[in-house]
Amino acid sequence: MTTAYINRIATATPPHDIHQAFIAFAASLLPEGAERSLYRRMVRMSAIEHRFSILQPVAAADGTWSDAEGLYIRGGFPGTARRMELFERFAPQLARCALKKLAITEAERQSITHVIVTSCTGLYAPGLDFDVVDALELKQPVERTMIGFMGCYAAINALKSARHVVRSEPNACVLILNLELCTLHMQETPDLEQVLSFLLFADGCAACLVSGHAQGLAMDSFLALRLPETAPLITWRIGKSGFDMHLSGQVPGEIRRVLGDTGGEILRGRKTQEIELWAVHPGGRTILDAVEKGLELQPESLSDSRAILAQFGNMSSATVMFVLQQMMRRAQPGQNGCAMSFGPGVTAETMLFHAV
């Protein structure tokens, strides 16, 4: 049966680094005292240095912070419709940036048969799938698939779907776009756990080509592992004032516990020492620590994931593709790898691969 390969990956972020501006602004949402002190401590421990947003920060004369779109004004945070207007305006712009970096040749453009788009931070119709087809002027017919609201592990599901396509249609060429504008969904709240979740997320986009051409990373197998009795720990729902996330502080502990019990199942019987390339979705520093301890990895095993977390934060579904892109630059032929992302369920979506 035809092997499917991730031929190459390109990534893009908006131009505005909002991390430091956000830290100060988010602190102002919390009451003075113990909670604000704990927040500042967690900021120092986050291992994040930069996060990018479509929203340009604007510093006022009195030292307060807002954004150029006037989205986040104390006492006047916007409703869902306003946030979706901005998604529809900015998402195609960021998508075009990633597609340009992918440097698709004319021959490749002519060969693209399928487009798969993942996003859990915005929706409209006709949607991003049409925008990708139009931006590249892809010949008709092109099959389009939208994978929505699956959260941080959606990219693994998109790769899995692309593999199914190539294995059933050996001449197929699949273009995948993972685009998230997470910073559209900050809420005005004094709840420390919620504010800390906003500290993680950023905007970003990844694009890749998947085909039967033996170049890049060969996708060997996939496994979805649902952690029992954890469904309430990560939730993502559409509310009146944007999308409402709940991200429990119990998630890292559950991941560590389950990986300790099921690591052999995820690796299909291989030992961790046989895996040279670990592309773990950097959902946060504590998530990476949990994976490292649960699978008993060497500290350097997750260096690519930690570097992406520091440089970009958590961009939901796009993030693991940033890690894979960085990994592809140094991967040696024959090296074995494991990609892993976590999201609602709580579910671990995993992929075994090797470099060619």
C-alpha positions in Angstrom: 0.0 0.0 0.0 1.2 3.5 -0.8 3.1 5.3 2.0 2.0 8.9 2.7 4.7 11.5 3.3 4.7 15.0 4.8 6.8 16.5 2.1 7.4 19.9 3.7 5.9 22.4 6.1 5.7 26.2 6.2 4.6 28.3 9.1 3.5 31.9 9.7 2.6 34.2 12.6 1.1 37.7 12.7 3.6 40.5 13.2 2.6 41.7 16.7 4.4 40.2 19.7 1.8 40.7 22.4 3.3 38.6 25.2 4.7 41.3 27.5 1.8 43.7 26.9 -0.6 41.0 27.7 1.1 40.0 30.9 0.6 43.5 32.3 -3.0 43.8 31.0 -4.1 40.4 32.3 -2.7 41.2 35.7 -5.0 44.2 35.9 -8.0 41.8 35.6 -7.1 40.1 38.9 -7.6 41.5 42.3 -4.6 42.9 44.2 -3.0 40.6 46.6 -2.4 36.8 46.7 -4.0 36.0 43.3 -2.0 38.7 41.4 1.2 37.6 43.1 0.6 34.0 42.2 -0.2 35.1 38.6 3.2 36.9 38.3 4.9 33.8 39.7 3.2 31.6 37.1 4.2 34.0 34.4 7.9 33.6 35.4 7.5 29.8 35.3 5.6 29.6 32.0 8.8 29.2 29.8 7.1 31.5 27.2 9.0 34.5 25.9 7.0 35.5 22.8 3.4 35.2 21.5 2.0 36.7 18.4 -1.4 38.1 17.6 -3.4 39.7 14.8 -4.2 42.4 17.4 -1.7 45.2 17.5 -1.0 46.4 21.1 -1.4 50.1 21.8 0.0 51.7 24.9 -2.0 54.6 26.3 -0.5 57.6 28.0 -1.6 56.4 31.4 0.3 53.1 31.0 -2.8 51.0 30.4 -3.0 48.7 27.4 -5.5 48.2 24.6 -5.4 46.9 21.0 -5.7 48.7 17.7 -9.1 47.1 17.0 -10.5 48.2 20.3 -11.4 44.6 21.1 -10.4 44.4 24.7 -11.6 47.5 26.6 -12.1 47.0 30.4 -15.9 46.8 30.9 -16.6 46.4 27.2 -15.2 43.1 25.9 -16.9 42.2 22.6 -19.5 39.6 21.8 -19.0 36.5 19.6 -20.1 38.2 16.4 -17.5 40.9 16.6 -14.8 38.4 17.2 -15.9 36.3 14.2 -15.8 39.4 12.0 -12.1 39.8 12.9 -11.5 36.1 12.3 -13.0 36.3 8.8 -10.9 39.4 8.0 -7.6 38.3 9.4 -7.6 34.5 8.9 -7.3 34.6 5.1 -4.4 37.1 5.4 -2.4 34.8 7.7 -3.3 31.8 5.5 -1.8 33.5 2.5 1.4 34.2 4.4 1.9 30.5 5.2 1.0 29.4 1.7 3.5 31.8 0.2 6.2 30.4 2.5 5.3 26.9 1.4 6.6 27.9 -2.1 4.3 25.6 -4.0 5.6 25.1 -7.5 3.4 25.2 -10.6 3.6 21.4 -11.0 2.6 21.0 -7.3 -0.3 23.5 -7.7 -1.6 21.5 -10.6 -1.3 18.3 -8.7 -3.2 19.3 -5.5 -6.4 17.2 -5.3 -7.5 17.8 -1.7 -7.5 20.6 0.8 -7.9 20.0 4.5 -8.3 22.9 7.0 -8.3 22.8 10.8 -9.4 25.5 13.1 -11.2 25.7 16.4 -11.1 29.5 16.9 -13.3 30.8 14.1 -15.8 29.8 11.4 -17.6 31.3 8.5 -19.0 30.1 5.2 -17.8 30.0 2.5 -14.8 29.4 4.7 -11.0 29.1 4.8 -11.1 26.0 2.5 -12.5 28.2 -0.3 -10.0 30.9 0.5 -7.2 28.5 0.1 -8.6 27.2 -3.2 -9.0 30.7 -4.5 -5.6 32.0 -3.3 -3.8 29.3 -5.1 -6.2 29.2 -8.1 -6.5 25.4 -7.8 -8.0 23.6 -10.7 -11.4 22.1 -10.2 -12.6 19.8 -8.8 -10.7 20.0 -5.5 -12.1 18.0 -2.6 -12.3 20.1 0.6 -12.6 19.0 4.2 -13.0 21.2 7.3 -11.9 19.8 10.6 -13.4 22.1 13.2 -13.5 22.4 17.0 -11.2 19.5 17.8 -8.7 21.8 19.6 -5.0 21.3 19.8 -4.9 17.8 18.4 -6.7 18.6 15.1 -3.5 18.7 13.1 -2.8 15.1 13.9 -6.3 14.2 12.7 -5.7 16.2 9.5 -2.5 14.3 8.8 -4.4 11.0 9.5 -7.1 12.0 7.0 -4.5 13.0 4.4 -2.8 9.6 4.9 -6.1 7.8 4.3 -6.5 9.8 1.0 -3.1 9.1 -0.3 -3.3 5.4 0.6 -6.6 5.1 -1.3 -5.6 7.4 -4.2 -1.8 7.0 -4.8 -1.6 10.0 -7.1 -3.4 12.4 -4.7 -1.7 15.5 -3.3 -3.2 16.9 -0.1 -2.7 20.5 1.1 -3.3 20.9 4.8 -3.8 24.3 6.5 -3.9 24.6 10.3 -4.9 28.1 11.4 -5.8 29.5 14.8 -6.5 33.0 16.1 -6.6 32.1 19.8 -6.1 35.7 21.0 -9.6 36.6 19.7 -11.1 34.7 22.7 -9.7 36.3 25.8 -12.4 36.9 28.4 -12.7 39.7 31.0 -12.6 37.6 34.2 -11.1 37.8 37.7 -10.8 34.0 37.7 -7.1 33.1 38.1 -7.3 29.7 36.3 -8.9 31.3 33.3 -6.5 34.2 33.1 -3.6 31.7 33.3 -5.0 29.8 30.4 -5.0 33.0 28.3 -1.3 33.3 29.2 -0.6 30.3 27.0 -2.4 31.0 23.7 -1.3 32.8 20.6 -2.1 33.0 16.8 -0.4 31.0 14.2 -0.7 29.1 10.9 1.0 26.1 9.4 0.7 24.7 5.8 2.0 21.4 4.5 1.9 19.1 1.5 1.2 15.4 1.9 1.6 13.0 -1.0 3.0 9.6 -2.0 6.3 11.2 -3.1 9.1 9.8 -0.9 10.3 13.0 0.6 10.2 14.4 4.2 8.6 12.4 6.9 6.8 9.1 6.2 3.7 8.6 8.3 3.7 5.1 9.6 0.7 4.8 12.0 -1.7 6.6 14.2 -3.4 6.0 17.5 -6.0 8.0 19.5 -5.9 7.4 23.2 -8.7 8.8 25.4 -7.8 9.3 29.0 -10.7 7.8 31.1 -12.9 10.1 33.2 -11.2 13.3 32.1 -13.9 14.8 29.8 -14.6 17.8 32.0 -10.9 18.8 32.3 -10.7 20.5 28.8 -13.8 22.1 27.3 -14.3 24.6 24.5 -17.8 26.0 23.9 -19.3 28.9 21.9 -20.5 31.6 24.3 -22.1 35.0 24.0 -18.7 36.7 24.4 -16.5 34.5 22.3 -15.5 30.9 22.8 -15.3 29.8 26.4 -12.4 27.6 27.4 -11.9 25.6 30.6 -8.4 24.2 31.0 -8.1 22.4 34.4 -4.8 22.4 36.3 -5.3 18.6 36.7 -4.5 17.9 33.0 -0.7 17.5 33.3 -1.0 15.1 36.2 -3.5 12.9 34.3 -1.3 12.9 31.2 1.7 11.9 33.2 -0.3 9.1 34.9 -1.8 7.7 31.7 1.4 7.9 29.7 3.2 6.0 32.4 0.7 3.2 32.0 0.2 3.2 28.2 3.5 4.4 26.7 4.1 1.0 25.2 0.7 1.0 23.5 1.4 4.5 22.0 4.9 3.3 20.7 3.4 0.0 19.4 5.8 -2.0 21.5 8.9 0.1 20.8 11.1 1.4 23.6 11.5 5.1 24.1 15.2 4.8 23.3 14.2 3.7 19.7 12.5 7.1 19.1 15.0 9.8 18.1 12.4 12.5 17.2 9.8 13.6 19.7 7.3 16.1 18.3 5.1 16.8 21.3 2.5 19.6 21.2 3.7 22.2 23.7 0.4 22.9 25.4 2.4 24.5 28.2 5.5 23.9 30.2 3.7 21.6 32.7 2.3 19.5 29.8 5.8 18.9 28.4 7.1 18.1 31.9 4.3 15.6 32.3 5.2 13.8 29.0 8.9 13.8 29.8 8.2 12.2 33.2 5.4 9.9 32.1 7.5 8.4 29.3 10.8 8.7 31.2 12.4 10.7 28.4 15.8 12.4 28.5 15.5 16.2 29.1 16.9 16.9 25.6 14.2 14.8 23.9 11.6 17.6 24.0 14.0 20.4 23.1 12.2 21.3 19.8 8.8 21.4 21.6 10.2 23.6 24.4 11.9 25.9 21.8 8.6 26.4 20.0 6.7 27.1 23.3 9.3 29.7 24.2 9.2 31.4 20.8 5.5 31.2 20.0 3.4 29.9 22.9 0.5 27.5 22.3 -1.2 28.1 18.9 -3.6 25.2 19.3 -3.8 23.0 16.2 -0.9 24.7 14.4 1.6 24.2 17.1 2.7 20.6 16.6 3.3 21.5 12.9 5.8 24.2 14.0 7.6 21.5 16.0 7.6 19.1 13.1 8.9 21.8 10.8 11.8 22.5 13.1 12.5 18.8 13.5 12.6 18.2 9.7 15.5 20.7 9.4 17.8 18.4 11.4 16.2 14.9 11.0 18.5 12.3 9.5 17.2 9.5 7.1 16.0 6.5 9.0 15.4 8.3 12.3 12.1 7.3 14.0 9.7 9.8 15.5 6.6 10.2 17.5 4.2 13.1 17.3 1.7 13.7 20.1 -1.0 16.3 20.8 -3.6 16.6 23.6 -7.0 18.1 23.6 -10.7 17.8 24.6 -11.6 14.3 25.8 -9.0 14.4 27.3 -7.5 12.7 24.2 -3.9 12.1 23.1 -3.7 11.9 19.3 -0.4 10.2 18.3 1.5 9.5 15.1 4.6 7.4 14.5 6.8 8.5 11.6 10.3 8.2 10.2 12.5 10.5 8.2 13.4 9.6 4.6 
